[in-house]
Amino acid sequence: MTEQAKRPEQQVTQVRIIESADVFRGQSEVVIRHEGAVYRLKITRQGKLILNK
C-alpha cells in the first residue's frame, strides 16, 4: 500500500504551471487585475520577472 493510499487526507495538490510566453505573448509587460488592484508584471533586460503594484 502506498503512502497516499494510507493517508488520503494528505494527498498532494498539483499546482498549475503556466509558461511565461503564454502570458506575455511577445510583449515585455502585462497588467494583472487582482481584487480591484492593478499590478504590472514585467520582463527585465536580464530576463527576470518584476511585479509592481
mmCIF file as gemmi writes it, N, C-alpha and C atoms, coordinates in Angstrom:
data_model
loop_
_atom_site.group_PDB
_atom_site.id
_atom_site.type_symbol
_atom_site.label_atom_id
_atom_site.label_alt_id
_atom_site.label_comp_id
_atom_site.label_asym_id
_atom_site.label_entity_id
_atom_site.label_seq_id
_atom_site.pdbx_PDB_ins_code
_atom_site.Cartn_x
_atom_site.Cartn_y
_atom_site.Cartn_z
_atom_site.occupancy
_atom_site.B_iso_or_equiv
_atom_site.pdbx_formal_charge
_atom_site.auth_seq_id
_atom_site.auth_asym_id
_atom_site.pdbx_PDB_model_num
ATOM 1 N N . MET Axp A 1 ? 0.842 -1.196 0 1 0 ? 1 A 1
ATOM 2 C CA . MET Axp A 1 ? 0 0 0 1 0 ? 1 A 1
ATOM 3 C C . MET Axp A 1 ? 0.881 1.251 0 1 0 ? 1 A 1
ATOM 4 N N . THR Axp A 2 ? 0.58 2.222 -0.861 1 0 ? 2 A 1
ATOM 5 C CA . THR Axp A 2 ? 1.389 3.436 -0.947 1 0 ? 2 A 1
ATOM 6 C C . THR Axp A 2 ? 1.056 4.388 0.189 1 0 ? 2 A 1
ATOM 7 N N . GLU Axp A 3 ? 1.922 5.384 0.377 1 0 ? 3 A 1
ATOM 8 C CA . GLU Axp A 3 ? 1.677 6.395 1.403 1 0 ? 3 A 1
ATOM 9 C C . GLU Axp A 3 ? 0.373 7.144 1.159 1 0 ? 3 A 1
ATOM 10 N N . GLN Axp A 4 ? 0.08 7.468 -0.112 1 0 ? 4 A 1
ATOM 11 C CA . GLN Axp A 4 ? -1.165 8.187 -0.414 1 0 ? 4 A 1
ATOM 12 C C . GLN Axp A 4 ? -2.375 7.333 -0.098 1 0 ? 4 A 1
ATOM 13 N N . ALA Axp A 5 ? -2.291 6.045 -0.343 1 0 ? 5 A 1
ATOM 14 C CA . ALA Axp A 5 ? -3.42 5.168 -0.054 1 0 ? 5 A 1
ATOM 15 C C . ALA Axp A 5 ? -3.635 5.052 1.442 1 0 ? 5 A 1
ATOM 16 N N . LYS Axp A 6 ? -2.574 5.121 2.236 1 0 ? 6 A 1
ATOM 17 C CA . LYS Axp A 6 ? -2.689 5.032 3.688 1 0 ? 6 A 1
ATOM 18 C C . LYS Axp A 6 ? -3.294 6.296 4.277 1 0 ? 6 A 1
ATOM 19 N N . ARG Axp A 7 ? -2.944 7.45 3.716 1 0 ? 7 A 1
ATOM 20 C CA . ARG Axp A 7 ? -3.392 8.741 4.265 1 0 ? 7 A 1
ATOM 21 C C . ARG Axp A 7 ? -4.001 9.616 3.176 1 0 ? 7 A 1
ATOM 22 N N . PRO Axp A 8 ? -5.228 9.37 2.759 1 0 ? 8 A 1
ATOM 23 C CA . PRO Axp A 8 ? -5.815 10.175 1.672 1 0 ? 8 A 1
ATOM 24 C C . PRO Axp A 8 ? -5.999 11.639 2.035 1 0 ? 8 A 1
ATOM 25 N N . GLU Axp A 9 ? -6.074 11.975 3.327 1 0 ? 9 A 1
ATOM 26 C CA . GLU Axp A 9 ? -6.249 13.37 3.718 1 0 ? 9 A 1
ATOM 27 C C . GLU Axp A 9 ? -4.987 14.194 3.47 1 0 ? 9 A 1
ATOM 28 N N . GLN Axp A 10 ? -3.852 13.54 3.17 1 0 ? 10 A 1
ATOM 29 C CA . GLN Axp A 10 ? -2.605 14.236 2.916 1 0 ? 10 A 1
ATOM 30 C C . GLN Axp A 10 ? -2.198 14.165 1.445 1 0 ? 10 A 1
ATOM 31 N N . GLN Axp A 11 ? -3.168 13.985 0.551 1 0 ? 11 A 1
ATOM 32 C CA . GLN Axp A 11 ? -2.841 13.918 -0.875 1 0 ? 11 A 1
ATOM 33 C C . GLN Axp A 11 ? -2.258 15.244 -1.345 1 0 ? 11 A 1
ATOM 34 N N . VAL Axp A 12 ? -1.312 15.163 -2.252 1 0 ? 12 A 1
ATOM 35 C CA . VAL Axp A 12 ? -0.644 16.349 -2.781 1 0 ? 12 A 1
ATOM 36 C C . VAL Axp A 12 ? -1.519 16.967 -3.862 1 0 ? 12 A 1
ATOM 37 N N . THR Axp A 13 ? -1.738 18.291 -3.765 1 0 ? 13 A 1
ATOM 38 C CA . THR Axp A 13 ? -2.486 19.013 -4.781 1 0 ? 13 A 1
ATOM 39 C C . THR Axp A 13 ? -1.513 19.485 -5.844 1 0 ? 13 A 1
ATOM 40 N N . GLN Axp A 14 ? -1.823 19.225 -7.096 1 0 ? 14 A 1
ATOM 41 C CA . GLN Axp A 14 ? -0.93 19.62 -8.178 1 0 ? 14 A 1
ATOM 42 C C . GLN Axp A 14 ? -1.14 21.092 -8.517 1 0 ? 14 A 1
ATOM 43 N N . VAL Axp A 15 ? -0.05 21.824 -8.619 1 0 ? 15 A 1
ATOM 44 C CA . VAL Axp A 15 ? -0.086 23.252 -8.942 1 0 ? 15 A 1
ATOM 45 C C . VAL Axp A 15 ? -0.003 23.403 -10.452 1 0 ? 15 A 1
ATOM 46 N N . ARG Axp A 16 ? -0.831 24.263 -10.996 1 0 ? 16 A 1
ATOM 47 C CA . ARG Axp A 16 ? -0.853 24.511 -12.432 1 0 ? 16 A 1
ATOM 48 C C . ARG Axp A 16 ? 0.374 25.326 -12.831 1 0 ? 16 A 1
ATOM 49 N N . ILE Axp A 17 ? 1.037 24.927 -13.916 1 0 ? 17 A 1
ATOM 50 C CA . ILE Axp A 17 ? 2.201 25.639 -14.446 1 0 ? 17 A 1
ATOM 51 C C . ILE Axp A 17 ? 1.788 26.343 -15.74 1 0 ? 17 A 1
ATOM 52 N N . ILE Axp A 18 ? 2.079 27.645 -15.802 1 0 ? 18 A 1
ATOM 53 C CA . ILE Axp A 18 ? 1.766 28.45 -16.986 1 0 ? 18 A 1
ATOM 54 C C . ILE Axp A 18 ? 3.077 28.983 -17.535 1 0 ? 18 A 1
ATOM 55 N N . GLU Axp A 19 ? 3.325 28.776 -18.801 1 0 ? 19 A 1
ATOM 56 C CA . GLU Axp A 19 ? 4.548 29.291 -19.429 1 0 ? 19 A 1
ATOM 57 C C . GLU Axp A 19 ? 4.457 30.811 -19.562 1 0 ? 19 A 1
ATOM 58 N N . SER Axp A 20 ? 5.553 31.494 -19.25 1 0 ? 20 A 1
ATOM 59 C CA . SER Axp A 20 ? 5.55 32.956 -19.338 1 0 ? 20 A 1
ATOM 60 C C . SER Axp A 20 ? 5.285 33.421 -20.763 1 0 ? 20 A 1
ATOM 61 N N . ALA Axp A 21 ? 5.732 32.667 -21.764 1 0 ? 21 A 1
ATOM 62 C CA . ALA Axp A 21 ? 5.482 33.033 -23.17 1 0 ? 21 A 1
ATOM 63 C C . ALA Axp A 21 ? 3.988 33.07 -23.459 1 0 ? 21 A 1
ATOM 64 N N . ASP Axp A 22 ? 3.216 32.208 -22.802 1 0 ? 22 A 1
ATOM 65 C CA . ASP Axp A 22 ? 1.759 32.212 -22.981 1 0 ? 22 A 1
ATOM 66 C C . ASP Axp A 22 ? 1.118 33.427 -22.321 1 0 ? 22 A 1
ATOM 67 N N . VAL Axp A 23 ? 1.714 33.909 -21.252 1 0 ? 23 A 1
ATOM 68 C CA . VAL Axp A 23 ? 1.186 35.084 -20.545 1 0 ? 23 A 1
ATOM 69 C C . VAL Axp A 23 ? 1.544 36.368 -21.299 1 0 ? 23 A 1
ATOM 70 N N . PHE Axp A 24 ? 2.802 36.5 -21.705 1 0 ? 24 A 1
ATOM 71 C CA . PHE Axp A 24 ? 3.277 37.74 -22.317 1 0 ? 24 A 1
ATOM 72 C C . PHE Axp A 24 ? 2.978 37.848 -23.805 1 0 ? 24 A 1
ATOM 73 N N . ARG Axp A 25 ? 2.852 36.729 -24.504 1 0 ? 25 A 1
ATOM 74 C CA . ARG Axp A 25 ? 2.533 36.711 -25.941 1 0 ? 25 A 1
ATOM 75 C C . ARG Axp A 25 ? 3.357 37.71 -26.746 1 0 ? 25 A 1
ATOM 76 N N . GLY Axp A 26 ? 4.685 37.682 -26.546 1 0 ? 26 A 1
ATOM 77 C CA . GLY Axp A 26 ? 5.572 38.543 -27.321 1 0 ? 26 A 1
ATOM 78 C C . GLY Axp A 26 ? 5.783 39.931 -26.748 1 0 ? 26 A 1
ATOM 79 N N . GLN Axp A 27 ? 5.071 40.295 -25.721 1 0 ? 27 A 1
ATOM 80 C CA . GLN Axp A 27 ? 5.234 41.603 -25.08 1 0 ? 27 A 1
ATOM 81 C C . GLN Axp A 27 ? 6.203 41.476 -23.911 1 0 ? 27 A 1
ATOM 82 N N . SER Axp A 28 ? 6.649 42.597 -23.363 1 0 ? 28 A 1
ATOM 83 C CA . SER Axp A 28 ? 7.536 42.553 -22.205 1 0 ? 28 A 1
ATOM 84 C C . SER Axp A 28 ? 6.839 42.966 -20.916 1 0 ? 28 A 1
ATOM 85 N N . GLU Axp A 29 ? 5.541 43.298 -21.018 1 0 ? 29 A 1
ATOM 86 C CA . GLU Axp A 29 ? 4.793 43.745 -19.841 1 0 ? 29 A 1
ATOM 87 C C . GLU Axp A 29 ? 3.33 43.365 -19.985 1 0 ? 29 A 1
ATOM 88 N N . VAL Axp A 30 ? 2.734 42.924 -18.868 1 0 ? 30 A 1
ATOM 89 C CA . VAL Axp A 30 ? 1.289 42.676 -18.831 1 0 ? 30 A 1
ATOM 90 C C . VAL Axp A 30 ? 0.725 43.328 -17.575 1 0 ? 30 A 1
ATOM 91 N N . VAL Axp A 31 ? -0.547 43.638 -17.611 1 0 ? 31 A 1
ATOM 92 C CA . VAL Axp A 31 ? -1.245 44.207 -16.462 1 0 ? 31 A 1
ATOM 93 C C . VAL Axp A 31 ? -2.174 43.135 -15.921 1 0 ? 31 A 1
ATOM 94 N N . ILE Axp A 32 ? -2.122 42.967 -14.598 1 0 ? 32 A 1
ATOM 95 C CA . ILE Axp A 32 ? -2.956 41.972 -13.921 1 0 ? 32 A 1
ATOM 96 C C . ILE Axp A 32 ? -3.861 42.691 -12.935 1 0 ? 32 A 1
ATOM 97 N N . ARG Axp A 33 ? -5.148 42.43 -13.001 1 0 ? 33 A 1
ATOM 98 C CA . ARG Axp A 33 ? -6.081 42.999 -12.036 1 0 ? 33 A 1
ATOM 99 C C . ARG Axp A 33 ? -6.419 41.897 -11.034 1 0 ? 33 A 1
ATOM 100 N N . HIS Axp A 34 ? -6.192 42.178 -9.743 1 0 ? 34 A 1
ATOM 101 C CA . HIS Axp A 34 ? -6.459 41.204 -8.687 1 0 ? 34 A 1
ATOM 102 C C . HIS Axp A 34 ? -7.199 41.885 -7.549 1 0 ? 34 A 1
ATOM 103 N N . GLU Axp A 35 ? -8.425 41.452 -7.321 1 0 ? 35 A 1
ATOM 104 C CA . GLU Axp A 35 ? -9.268 42.003 -6.249 1 0 ? 35 A 1
ATOM 105 C C . GLU Axp A 35 ? -9.322 43.522 -6.291 1 0 ? 35 A 1
ATOM 106 N N . GLY Axp A 36 ? -9.456 44.073 -7.496 1 0 ? 36 A 1
ATOM 107 C CA . GLY Axp A 36 ? -9.609 45.513 -7.659 1 0 ? 36 A 1
ATOM 108 C C . GLY Axp A 36 ? -8.307 46.294 -7.782 1 0 ? 36 A 1
ATOM 109 N N . ALA Axp A 37 ? -7.184 45.674 -7.437 1 0 ? 37 A 1
ATOM 110 C CA . ALA Axp A 37 ? -5.89 46.349 -7.555 1 0 ? 37 A 1
ATOM 111 C C . ALA Axp A 37 ? -5.254 45.971 -8.892 1 0 ? 37 A 1
ATOM 112 N N . VAL Axp A 38 ? -4.469 46.913 -9.447 1 0 ? 38 A 1
ATOM 113 C CA . VAL Axp A 38 ? -3.804 46.698 -10.734 1 0 ? 38 A 1
ATOM 114 C C . VAL Axp A 38 ? -2.314 46.501 -10.491 1 0 ? 38 A 1
ATOM 115 N N . TYR Axp A 39 ? -1.768 45.463 -11.074 1 0 ? 39 A 1
ATOM 116 C CA . TYR Axp A 39 ? -0.347 45.128 -10.963 1 0 ? 39 A 1
ATOM 117 C C . TYR Axp A 39 ? 0.261 45.062 -12.359 1 0 ? 39 A 1
ATOM 118 N N . ARG Axp A 40 ? 1.542 45.368 -12.462 1 0 ? 40 A 1
ATOM 119 C CA . ARG Axp A 40 ? 2.272 45.243 -13.726 1 0 ? 40 A 1
ATOM 120 C C . ARG Axp A 40 ? 3.335 44.162 -13.552 1 0 ? 40 A 1
ATOM 121 N N . LEU Axp A 41 ? 3.332 43.203 -14.45 1 0 ? 41 A 1
ATOM 122 C CA . LEU Axp A 41 ? 4.332 42.149 -14.468 1 0 ? 41 A 1
ATOM 123 C C . LEU Axp A 41 ? 5.223 42.397 -15.671 1 0 ? 41 A 1
ATOM 124 N N . LYS Axp A 42 ? 6.53 42.578 -15.429 1 0 ? 42 A 1
ATOM 125 C CA . LYS Axp A 42 ? 7.462 42.95 -16.489 1 0 ? 42 A 1
ATOM 126 C C . LYS Axp A 42 ? 8.591 41.941 -16.595 1 0 ? 42 A 1
ATOM 127 N N . ILE Axp A 43 ? 9.108 41.78 -17.824 1 0 ? 43 A 1
ATOM 128 C CA . ILE Axp A 43 ? 10.327 41.019 -18.051 1 0 ? 43 A 1
ATOM 129 C C . ILE Axp A 43 ? 11.461 42.032 -18.158 1 0 ? 43 A 1
ATOM 130 N N . THR Axp A 44 ? 12.488 41.885 -17.343 1 0 ? 44 A 1
ATOM 131 C CA . THR Axp A 44 ? 13.614 42.81 -17.374 1 0 ? 44 A 1
ATOM 132 C C . THR Axp A 44 ? 14.545 42.475 -18.536 1 0 ? 44 A 1
ATOM 133 N N . ARG Axp A 45 ? 15.513 43.347 -18.783 1 0 ? 45 A 1
ATOM 134 C CA . ARG Axp A 45 ? 16.504 43.097 -19.835 1 0 ? 45 A 1
ATOM 135 C C . ARG Axp A 45 ? 17.33 41.849 -19.533 1 0 ? 45 A 1
ATOM 136 N N . GLN Axp A 46 ? 17.428 41.501 -18.27 1 0 ? 46 A 1
ATOM 137 C CA . GLN Axp A 46 ? 18.182 40.305 -17.876 1 0 ? 46 A 1
ATOM 138 C C . GLN Axp A 46 ? 17.311 39.045 -17.924 1 0 ? 46 A 1
ATOM 139 N N . GLY Axp A 47 ? 16.029 39.216 -18.31 1 0 ? 47 A 1
ATOM 140 C CA . GLY Axp A 47 ? 15.133 38.07 -18.434 1 0 ? 47 A 1
ATOM 141 C C . GLY Axp A 47 ? 14.442 37.653 -17.143 1 0 ? 47 A 1
ATOM 142 N N . LYS Axp A 48 ? 14.499 38.502 -16.126 1 0 ? 48 A 1
ATOM 143 C CA . LYS Axp A 48 ? 13.837 38.212 -14.846 1 0 ? 48 A 1
ATOM 144 C C . LYS Axp A 48 ? 12.46 38.856 -14.82 1 0 ? 48 A 1
ATOM 145 N N . LEU Axp A 49 ? 11.625 38.405 -13.892 1 0 ? 49 A 1
ATOM 146 C CA . LEU Axp A 49 ? 10.274 38.958 -13.763 1 0 ? 49 A 1
ATOM 147 C C . LEU Axp A 49 ? 10.207 39.915 -12.578 1 0 ? 49 A 1
ATOM 148 N N . ILE Axp A 50 ? 9.528 41.032 -12.781 1 0 ? 50 A 1
ATOM 149 C CA . ILE Axp A 50 ? 9.311 42.033 -11.732 1 0 ? 50 A 1
ATOM 150 C C . ILE Axp A 50 ? 7.806 42.297 -11.659 1 0 ? 50 A 1
ATOM 151 N N . LEU Axp A 51 ? 7.243 42.236 -10.447 1 0 ? 51 A 1
ATOM 152 C CA . LEU Axp A 51 ? 5.828 42.537 -10.237 1 0 ? 51 A 1
ATOM 153 C C . LEU Axp A 51 ? 5.732 43.817 -9.417 1 0 ? 51 A 1
ATOM 154 N N . ASN Axp A 52 ? 5.056 44.837 -9.972 1 0 ? 52 A 1
ATOM 155 C CA . ASN Axp A 52 ? 4.863 46.129 -9.297 1 0 ? 52 A 1
ATOM 156 C C . ASN Axp A 52 ? 3.382 46.405 -9.137 1 0 ? 52 A 1
ATOM 157 N N . LYS Axp A 53 ? 3.054 47.064 -8.04 1 0 ? 53 A 1
ATOM 158 C CA . LYS Axp A 53 ? 1.671 47.479 -7.823 1 0 ? 53 A 1
ATOM 159 C C . LYS Axp A 53 ? 1.52 48.887 -8.32 1 0 ? 53 A 1
